[in-house]
Amino acid sequence: MLVLALASLLSAQFSGRQPATVALDIGLSVIRLLLPLVLILMTQELLSREFDRRYFLNTLSYPHPRHRLLLGRFATVASLTLGLLLVLAAALALLVWLIGQGYAQATPVALGSHYLLTIAFIGLDLLLLTAVATLLAVVASTPSFVLIGTFGFMLVARSFGAIVELLTRNSGVVSDAENYRTGIGLLGYLLPDLGALDVRMIALYGKLELLPADWPWLVLSCLVYTVGLLALAVWALNRKRFA
């Protein structure tokens, strides 16, 4: 909360004509950067430490299936993360509203339904990352791999779509741009495009037409990917052999 407030308030000072827009933009970036770290740390404590410190010797002795343990921990991490997202989103909206009172912008930010839709897409992003962290917590041998693997997945899934678009518009960025773009484009068949879930432009400029045209397919694919990762995590835990 402190990092979000400082980043938003200080960044607003760098724009004389659009302080609220800059503050909202930086605030959303802080949320999308720090909340994945929070959910990874919670997953490490609730799942990775379970196996690392052999707490499972007590937990799995109760008469309930393993998938109940896994899905319960996933629901806990997801609920805490999404709850924190709502708190930070409300705080950011209040800060941006206060900043906007000092100067009337030509294009005011949209803190109504446009902003709520932006937060909903961020929540979907965090839900999928929680599923990734849960799977890695089951299959990884060390808790640190959950941090490295989830952040690596996040960086690749959030950036490959933008790289493909850049190479399509400007082929002079790298040599042999066509083969490079084709190779990176193959990631679209393996990973969800988390970069497309960043729809902050509709809140920054109040234009709903800036929403991706294929947003229903994008939402559906992310939900299916999340369910698939959870199913794989349940399968891996059921087959996991404990010494």
Secondary structure, DSSP 4 states (H G I P E B T S, - for coil): -HHHHHHHHHHHTT-SS-HHHHHHHHHHHHHHHHHHHHHHHHHIIIIIHHHHTTTHHHHTTSSS-HHHHHHHHHHHHHHHHHHHHHHHHHHHHHHHHHHHTTS--SS----SHHHHHHHHHHHHHHHHHHHHHHHHHHH-SSHHHHHHHHHHHHHHHHHHHHHHHHHHH-TTSSTTHHHHHHHHHGGGGTS--GGGG--THHHHH--GGGS-TTHHHHHHHHHHHHHHHHHHHHHHHHH----
